[in-house]
């Protein structure tokens, strides 16, 4: 069972979320993603990319479980076109209370997995191996001397990598730890209304920010058009078998604050966006 953020309506996809074990899965746009060709996926189980993060949350309790299983490719991920007409090409980050983390990408039709607890940051382009190489260059310069400041994904990766290691290692409270995480994410967010000449798909306005407290199993959400941060304490959600799906609608102008676990309302499960070329 999980608490997730979905994008688009009525058909949707799981963008980000945390399950009852504290495992977190997050998707970000990656224009370089290239999923296996049709000739390779014929007669194999298929999973639309809109359900990729949800599959991980529903089936695994740890990052190690996810890596061990997905590395054997029990299915092939297939592409989706979003309702606004853009290619739904993404990469997936998974993390766990122990600090373990992994990034999954489809590059040239092949699944690439980067598994190391030191992989604490993922933005958009370029591919993760290139992000690491660019960050290594900037580490030689030193973040206290100069950091790249544009809204390009590679620059945001460098800034996030520096700041996540510059903030206190042992904050005095959970509240301070959450605030520190949000401060880094806000620093690398793209301001609303940003327009990039030439239309770079990896540069678009940040619409929301989330922070997951793996250990205490609490999921924090901040909309960029809302004055408040609110959260869901997983302990306050009834995940008993047979319980109905519940939903908190964020698109009707309602402003939420504090723990909103009791404000979720029964709802029909959303239908995942269909894969490109799907007939059902």
Buried (B, 14 or more C-beta within 10 A) or exposed (E): BBBBBBBBEEBBBBBBBBBBBBBBBBBBBBBBBBBBEEEEBEEEEBBBBBBBBBBBBEBBEBBBBBBEEBEEEEEBBBBBBBBEEEBBBBBBBBBBBEEBBBBBBBBEBEBBBBBEEEBBBBBBBBBBEEBBEBBEEBEEEEBEEEBBEEBBBBBBBBBBBBBBBEBEEEBEEEEEBBBBBBEBBEEBBBEEEEEEEEEBBBBBEBEBBBBBBBEBBBBBBBBBEBEEBBBBBBEEBEEEEEEEEBBBEBEEEEEBEEBBBEEBEEEEEBEBBBBBEEEE
